[in-house]
């Protein structure tokens, strides 16, 4: 995925107990024991107690089970599928909350024409296309400027709810701090489910999207 973040920015780093590499916190997920001594993901990284950091990747979590990595926290067995599903849910929520914040900050463009204008003005850091849009609609915005990310991570109803609308097919997140934070969370989410662009299949456009890609 193309990353619009400034690579020179200094970031706190943590060491993954599986990959044994020092990585920025934004690329990892922390795990701790909750008050009931259950292993839980601490996605924001703020829960009290001793924690272990792993790469944000479903396969790494499965590897941690095989290696009994969480024995350091006194955990002998855990369900990696359950933890992965919870991480995915939390990361999706964080992405959508950031979209809502961007909407309130007037840092989004919604609809085909608005997204096209944002791209023409070199303001779009991320272009989101609803993953359940018509094949015709999904063929749009594949040729983007360097540094602009194209995403098909959410369906149109989910995008709409995040923006206070019934639905949304095309959304651009404008350059700035919120866009950088969104990409960070999206990068982590990509370790647990597909978030990138796929080639749109052939087929007719949906009736609620006209030939110019309007919703």
HELIX and SHEET records of a PDB file:
HELIX    1   1 UNK A   25  UNK A   27  5                                   3    
HELIX    2   2 UNK A   58  UNK A   67  1                                  10    
HELIX    3   3 UNK A   69  UNK A   73  5                                   5    
HELIX    4   4 UNK A   80  UNK A  104  1                                  25    
HELIX    5   5 UNK A  112  UNK A  120  1                                   9    
HELIX    6   6 UNK A  135  UNK A  138  1                                   4    
HELIX    7   7 UNK A  156  UNK A  162  1                                   7    
HELIX    8   8 UNK A  177  UNK A  189  1                                  13    
SHEET    1   A 2 UNK A  13  UNK A  15  0                                        
SHEET    2   A 2 UNK A  22  UNK A  24 -1                                        
SHEET    1   B 3 UNK A  39  UNK A  42  0                                        
SHEET    2   B 3 UNK A  28  UNK A  33 -1                                        
SHEET    3   B 3 UNK A  52  UNK A  55 -1                                        
SHEET    1   C 4 UNK A 108  UNK A 110  0                                        
SHEET    2   C 4 UNK A 170  UNK A 174 -1                                        
SHEET    3   C 4 UNK A 124  UNK A 129 -1                                        
SHEET    4   C 4 UNK A 149  UNK A 151  1                                        
END                                                                             
